[in-house]
Amino acid sequence: MSIYATLWRLKFPRHGDVHTGCKWVEVTAQGVPPHIGSSTPGLGNEDGDPYADFLPPAVVTDEDGDAEFMRAVVIITEETVKGTARHPQEYSNPLLMLDGKQYASMTFDELHNRICDALRGAQPRLTIETIDSDGRHSLHFEDGTSRDL
């Protein structure tokens, strides 16, 4: 059984920037409910949190395992692998790992930018795409470099 619940799935530009001919990748938000790893008596984790090595700290819940925020939200792509040598529930190389309060207090624009930045990695951000009079497309990046499509 998984500790994650799928919250949503959306397509994002594969390398973080939209342009003519860009590839798209499916990005998924996996929520970790507040009762997972909680030390609240009766929830089964009185001996310790089995997920503490790879998730944000457990949240305080009521006796039913409910809380205001999820424990975590993990943002992954279809290429992200679930299961590591450390724990079968751990995702290797998720795009983002947020605690539930961070996720709930973020605007979609902030989340979108964080996901695109993670997809882009160390590559410079695309600033403009140009189309010449002969139909040639060029991409121009924030570091001053450019590339023809």
N, C-alpha and C positions, 0 to 999 in steps of 0.2 A: 504494500500500500504506500502511496506517495504522501509526503507531507505538504505538497503543493496543490494549489487550486488555480486553474487558468482563469485570469481576469479578462484578458483581451489578446487579440492578435491583429497586427497591422503590417502593411508593407512599408518599408523604408528604403531610400536609395542605398545600395550596397556599400558604397564608400562615403556615405554621409552627406552628399551633395546631389541635388537634382540637376540634370542637364539632359540634352538630347541624347538618346541612346543609352542612358544609364541603366544599369542592371538593378533589380529590386530584390530585397530579401525580406522574408517574413520574420517579424520580431514579436515575441510573446512575453507577456507579463505573468509571472507565476507568483501568486500570493501565498504566504505562509500564515495560516490562522493564528490568533493569539494564544490558543491553548497549547500549541506545539512547544514542548520543552518547558512549559510553565511549572514552577514549583508549588503552585496552589495545591493544598492538600486535596487528595481525591482524584487528581488528574493523571496520576501514574508516574510522575517524574520526581518524586520525593528524594530519590537517591542521586539526583543530578541531571543536568541537561545534556542529552546525547548529541545535540546539534550545536553546542557552544563553540566548537572549533571552527565552524564555517558560516554561522548565521549571526546577525546582530543579537545583542542580549535578549533573553526572554522577557516578555512583558507581564506585568501583574494583571491577573484576571480575577473575575468573580468565581464563585463556586461552580458555575456552569461552564467556565472556560472562556467567557466573553470579556472583551475589553474594547476600549474606544478605537484602537488602531490594531492593524495586523502586526505580527511580529516582524515580517520582512516582505519585500517585493523584490524578486529577482528577475531581471530583464535578460532574455536569452534570444539567440537566433536558432534557426533550424540546424546550424552547424555545431551548436553547443552540446557537449556530451554530459549526460547525467551519470554519476557514479565515478568515484575516484578511489584510489588505494586507501585513502583515509576513511571514507564513508560512502556507501552506495547512494545516499540521498544528496550528496554534494554535487553541484554543477561545476565542471571544470571551465574556467575562463568565461564566466557570464559577462555580458556587456556592462551591467550595473547591478549593484546590490544596495538597496535602500532599506532603512528601517521603516516601519509602517507609518510613523508620524511624518517623516520626511516626504514619503510618497503622498500622503493625504494633504500635506500643506503646499505642495508644488503645483504650479499652473501647468496646463498641458504644454504651453509654449516652452517652459523651463525643462520639462521632461523631454520634449521633442529635441531640444537643443543638446541636452546631455546624451541622448541616444545617438544623435547624428555625430557628435564629437567622438563618442566611443567607437562608432563604425569607421570614422575617418582615421582614427589612430594618430600617428605622427605626421600624416600628410597635411599639407596646407589647405585651408578652406578655399573653396571656389568663390570668387567674387563676381565674375561676369562670364557669360557665354556670348560670343559674337558670331554673327553670320555675315560673311562678306557678300558683295554683290554677285559673285559667281557661285554662291551657295555653300562655300566652305565654312565649317564650324570650327571655332577655336575656344578653348577654355583658358581662363586667366585666373591665377591664384593669388592669394594675399601676400605671398612671399615674392611676387614679381615674375614668377615663372609662367609659362603658357604651354599649351599642348593643342595640336590640331586633331580634330576628330576624323 
